[in-house]
Amino acid sequence: ALNRATVGVYEMGSTFKAFTTAMALDSGLVNIRDTFDATRPLRVAKFTIDDFHGKRRWLSVPEIFIYSSNIGTARMAMTVGIDGQREFLARMGLLSTLKTELPETGAPLPPRKWSKLSSITVSFGHGISVSPLQTAVAAAALMNGGKLIPPTFRKRSAEEAAALADPVVSPATSEMMRRLMRLNVLKGSGRRAAVPGYLVGGKTGTAEKVVNGRYDSSKRRNAFLAAFPMDKPRYLVLTVIDEPKPERAGIGATAGLNAAPTAGAIIRRIAPMLGIEPNLDNPDEPATTLASFN
């Protein structure tokens, strides 16, 4: 049977916006207080890039992240440029085959030709396929202070891990990404992943599946990339749901409605097993998270 975590490679959809946002901030070309024009769809070649729930106005970087704006994310990627994007994704290990103790691993499928259009679609996780484990390893670097650490299925001490760690983004970028992930659970598409007492952060992703070489709008693969506790992350949870169905007639089947609550349910169960005590005395935390962007 195919090991879907390490061999299967998939388009991870909007979870990739975490990488694009980190890339933009870490490049120094984009500031957290910058705004980008998302008033109208973006036209590139014969294609139109639009938002699922468009706000039709200029959006700040935190708003682009929590509203999961394709237009805003694309504009951030355009600011960095194609060469900068390829260099960043390579640095994050997303363009090379991940090495683990398992003999079988899937090679990522980047665009055959990096054009302006492919650069834009890659910015929000389309046109590039990677394994779930590869996504998780790269995301962990965004959460842990900026260090890419090769994964292992064996026991390893913190000292051994530190010796293997490769700095890929600055600690300041990592802290900003933790705040954005937390903000998304407080105010954005990840609200249903919230777990009382635990500072959960995360990013949703919905990608159309490719069937017989073509995108099939009726079949999706949803994901939620979560980490906790966000003040000092120790665990990362990547939940992927294959072809989710609407919970009931008349509502959608987006990642915010299924992958996010699934991740929340997993964290609610495993956090006590991992010995992480819930903190139920933190009423000011949402305000401080939001104030950090003022």
C-alpha positions as CSV (number, residue, x, y, z in Angstrom):
1,A,0.0,0.0,0.0
2,L,1.1,3.5,-0.7
3,N,2.4,5.5,2.3
4,R,0.4,8.6,1.7
5,A,2.4,10.7,4.2
6,T,5.8,10.2,2.6
7,V,5.4,8.8,-0.9
8,G,2.2,10.5,-2.0
9,V,2.7,14.0,-3.4
10,Y,-0.2,16.4,-3.5
11,E,-1.1,20.0,-4.1
12,M,-1.4,21.4,-0.6
13,G,-3.5,24.3,-1.6
14,S,-3.6,27.4,0.7
15,T,-1.5,25.8,3.4
16,F,1.3,26.9,1.1
17,K,0.4,30.5,1.8
18,A,2.2,30.2,5.0
19,F,5.4,29.6,3.0
20,T,4.7,32.5,0.7
21,T,4.0,34.9,3.6
22,A,7.1,33.8,5.4
23,M,9.1,34.2,2.2
24,A,7.8,37.8,1.6
25,L,8.5,38.8,5.2
26,D,11.9,37.2,5.4
27,S,13.0,38.8,2.1
28,G,12.7,42.3,3.7
29,L,10.7,43.4,0.6
30,V,7.4,43.1,2.5
31,N,6.6,44.5,5.9
32,I,3.8,43.1,8.2
33,R,2.1,46.5,7.9
34,D,2.2,46.6,4.1
35,T,-1.1,46.5,2.1
36,F,-1.8,45.0,-1.3
37,D,-4.6,45.7,-3.8
38,A,-7.2,42.9,-3.7
39,T,-10.0,45.1,-5.0
40,R,-10.4,43.1,-8.3
41,P,-9.3,39.8,-9.7
42,L,-5.7,39.5,-11.1
43,R,-5.4,38.7,-14.8
44,V,-2.3,36.8,-16.0
45,A,-2.1,35.6,-19.6
46,K,-5.6,34.1,-20.2
47,F,-6.2,33.2,-16.6
48,T,-8.0,35.1,-13.8
49,I,-6.8,34.8,-10.2
50,D,-9.7,35.5,-7.8
51,D,-10.5,35.1,-4.1
52,F,-13.0,32.5,-2.7
53,H,-14.6,35.1,-0.5
54,G,-13.3,38.4,-1.9
55,K,-13.2,41.5,0.3
56,R,-12.8,43.7,-2.8
57,R,-10.4,46.1,-1.1
58,W,-6.8,46.6,-0.2
59,L,-5.7,44.1,2.4
60,S,-2.9,44.1,5.0
61,V,-0.6,41.1,5.2
62,P,-2.4,39.7,8.3
63,E,-5.7,40.1,6.5
64,I,-4.4,38.4,3.3
65,F,-3.4,35.5,5.6
66,I,-6.6,35.1,7.7
67,Y,-8.9,35.7,4.7
68,S,-6.7,33.4,2.6
69,S,-6.6,35.9,-0.3
70,N,-5.2,34.4,-3.5
71,I,-4.9,37.9,-5.0
72,G,-3.0,39.3,-2.0
73,T,-0.7,36.2,-1.8
74,A,0.0,36.4,-5.5
75,R,1.0,40.1,-5.2
76,M,3.4,39.3,-2.4
77,A,5.0,36.5,-4.5
78,M,5.3,39.0,-7.4
79,T,7.1,41.4,-5.1
80,V,9.7,38.8,-4.3
81,G,9.9,37.5,-7.9
82,I,10.4,34.1,-9.5
83,D,14.1,33.7,-8.6
84,G,13.5,34.6,-5.0
85,Q,10.6,32.2,-4.8
86,R,12.5,29.3,-6.2
87,E,15.4,30.0,-3.9
88,F,13.2,30.2,-0.9
89,L,11.3,27.0,-1.6
90,A,14.6,25.2,-2.3
91,R,15.9,26.5,1.1
92,M,12.8,25.1,2.8
93,G,13.5,21.6,1.3
94,L,10.3,21.8,-0.8
95,L,12.0,21.2,-4.2
96,S,14.1,18.2,-3.4
97,T,13.2,14.7,-2.2
98,L,12.9,14.4,1.6
99,K,15.3,11.9,3.1
100,T,14.1,9.7,6.0
101,E,14.8,6.2,7.4
102,L,12.0,4.9,5.1
103,P,13.3,3.6,1.7
104,E,10.3,5.0,-0.2
105,T,9.8,8.7,-0.5
106,G,8.0,10.8,-3.1
107,A,9.8,13.4,-5.2
108,P,8.1,16.8,-5.3
109,L,6.6,17.9,-8.6
110,P,7.4,21.6,-9.2
111,P,6.3,23.5,-12.3
112,R,8.1,22.3,-15.4
113,K,8.6,26.0,-16.4
114,W,8.6,28.8,-13.9
115,S,6.6,31.5,-15.6
116,K,4.8,34.5,-14.0
117,L,1.6,32.4,-14.0
118,S,3.2,29.3,-12.4
119,S,4.9,31.5,-9.8
120,I,1.5,33.0,-8.8
121,T,-0.3,29.7,-8.6
122,V,2.6,28.1,-6.6
123,S,2.2,31.0,-4.1
124,F,-1.1,29.6,-3.1
125,G,-0.2,25.9,-3.4
126,H,-1.3,25.0,-6.9
127,G,0.9,23.7,-9.6
128,I,3.4,22.2,-7.1
129,S,3.0,18.8,-5.4
130,V,4.8,17.8,-2.3
131,S,4.4,15.0,0.3
132,P,2.5,15.8,3.6
133,L,5.6,15.0,5.6
134,Q,7.6,17.4,3.5
135,T,5.0,20.1,4.1
136,A,5.1,19.4,7.9
137,V,8.9,19.5,8.1
138,A,9.1,22.9,6.3
139,A,6.2,24.3,8.4
140,A,8.0,23.2,11.6
141,A,10.9,25.5,10.6
142,L,8.5,28.4,10.4
143,M,7.2,27.7,13.9
144,N,10.4,26.7,15.8
145,G,12.4,29.9,15.4
146,G,13.5,29.4,11.8
147,K,15.5,26.1,11.7
148,L,14.9,23.3,9.2
149,I,15.5,20.0,11.0
150,P,15.7,16.7,9.1
151,P,12.9,14.4,10.3
152,T,13.5,11.1,12.0
153,F,11.3,8.2,13.1
154,R,13.9,7.3,15.8
155,K,14.6,8.8,19.2
156,R,16.8,11.8,19.0
157,S,17.9,14.3,21.7
158,A,17.3,18.0,21.5
159,E,21.1,18.5,21.2
160,E,21.4,16.1,18.3
161,A,18.5,17.9,16.5
162,A,20.1,21.3,17.1
163,A,23.4,20.0,15.6
164,L,21.5,19.1,12.4
165,A,19.4,22.3,12.3
166,D,19.8,24.6,9.3
167,P,18.6,28.2,9.7
168,V,16.2,29.0,6.9
169,V,14.3,32.1,8.1
170,S,15.0,34.7,10.8
171,P,13.7,34.2,14.4
172,A,11.7,37.5,13.8
173,T,10.0,35.9,10.7
174,S,9.2,32.8,12.7
175,E,7.6,34.8,15.5
176,M,5.5,36.7,13.0
177,M,4.3,33.5,11.4
178,R,3.3,32.1,14.9
179,R,1.3,35.2,15.5
180,L,-0.4,35.0,12.1
181,M,-1.2,31.3,12.6
182,R,-2.7,32.1,16.0
183,L,-4.6,35.0,14.6
184,N,-6.1,32.8,11.9
185,V,-7.6,30.5,14.5
186,L,-8.9,33.5,16.5
187,K,-10.3,35.5,13.7
188,G,-9.9,33.7,10.3
189,S,-10.6,30.5,8.4
190,G,-9.2,28.3,11.2
191,R,-11.7,29.3,13.9
192,R,-13.1,25.8,14.1
193,A,-9.7,24.4,15.1
194,A,-9.8,26.3,18.4
195,V,-9.3,24.2,21.6
196,P,-10.1,25.8,25.0
197,G,-7.0,26.2,27.1
198,Y,-4.5,25.5,24.2
199,L,-3.0,28.2,22.0
200,V,-3.7,26.5,18.6
201,G,-2.6,28.2,15.4
202,G,-3.1,27.0,11.8
203,K,-3.8,27.5,8.2
204,T,-6.5,26.0,6.0
205,G,-5.9,24.6,2.5
206,T,-8.3,23.3,-0.2
207,A,-7.1,21.9,-3.5
208,E,-9.0,20.5,-6.4
209,K,-7.9,17.0,-7.3
210,V,-6.4,16.1,-10.6
211,V,-8.4,13.3,-12.4
212,N,-7.1,12.0,-15.7
213,G,-4.8,14.9,-16.1
214,R,-7.4,17.6,-15.4
215,Y,-8.6,19.5,-12.4
216,D,-12.0,18.2,-11.2
217,S,-13.9,20.9,-9.3
218,S,-16.2,18.3,-7.7
219,K,-13.3,16.5,-6.0
220,R,-11.1,18.1,-3.4
221,R,-8.3,17.4,-0.9
222,N,-8.5,19.6,2.1
223,A,-5.8,20.2,4.7
224,F,-5.3,22.0,7.9
225,L,-1.7,22.8,9.1
226,A,-1.8,23.4,12.9
227,A,0.8,23.9,15.6
228,F,0.4,24.3,19.4
229,P,1.0,25.8,21.9
230,M,1.7,28.9,19.8
231,D,3.5,30.9,22.5
232,K,6.2,28.1,22.4
233,P,5.2,25.5,19.8
234,R,6.1,21.9,20.5
235,Y,3.9,20.0,18.2
236,L,2.7,20.3,14.6
237,V,-0.4,18.6,13.3
238,L,-1.1,18.3,9.6
239,T,-4.6,17.0,8.8
240,V,-5.5,16.0,5.2
241,I,-9.0,14.9,4.2
242,D,-9.5,13.2,0.8
243,E,-12.7,14.1,-1.0
244,P,-14.6,15.6,1.9
245,K,-18.4,15.8,1.6
246,P,-20.6,18.7,3.0
247,E,-21.8,18.0,6.5
248,R,-25.3,18.7,5.4
249,A,-27.1,20.0,2.3
250,G,-26.6,23.7,1.6
251,I,-23.2,24.2,3.1
252,G,-19.7,23.9,1.6
253,A,-17.0,21.3,2.2
254,T,-14.1,23.7,2.6
255,A,-11.1,22.9,4.9
256,G,-12.4,25.4,7.5
257,L,-15.5,23.3,7.9
258,N,-13.8,19.8,8.1
259,A,-10.0,19.7,8.2
260,A,-9.8,22.5,10.8
261,P,-12.3,21.0,13.3
262,T,-10.7,17.6,12.8
263,A,-7.3,19.0,13.7
264,G,-8.9,20.7,16.8
265,A,-10.4,17.3,17.8
266,I,-7.1,15.6,17.5
267,I,-5.3,18.3,19.5
268,R,-8.0,18.1,22.2
269,R,-7.3,14.4,22.6
270,I,-3.6,14.3,22.3
271,A,-2.5,17.4,24.2
272,P,-3.3,15.9,27.7
273,M,-1.6,12.6,26.6
274,L,1.5,14.6,25.8
275,G,1.5,16.2,29.2
276,I,0.6,19.7,28.1
277,E,-1.5,21.4,30.7
278,P,-4.4,23.6,29.5
279,N,-4.1,27.3,30.3
280,L,-7.6,28.5,31.1
281,D,-6.5,31.8,32.6
282,N,-5.5,33.8,29.6
283,P,-8.4,36.1,28.7
284,D,-6.1,38.8,27.3
285,E,-4.3,36.6,24.8
286,P,-6.5,37.5,21.7
287,A,-6.0,41.2,22.3
288,T,-2.2,40.9,22.6
289,T,-2.0,38.9,19.4
290,L,-4.1,41.4,17.5
291,A,-2.2,44.4,19.1
292,S,1.1,43.0,17.8
293,F,0.1,44.1,14.3
294,N,-1.0,47.7,15.2
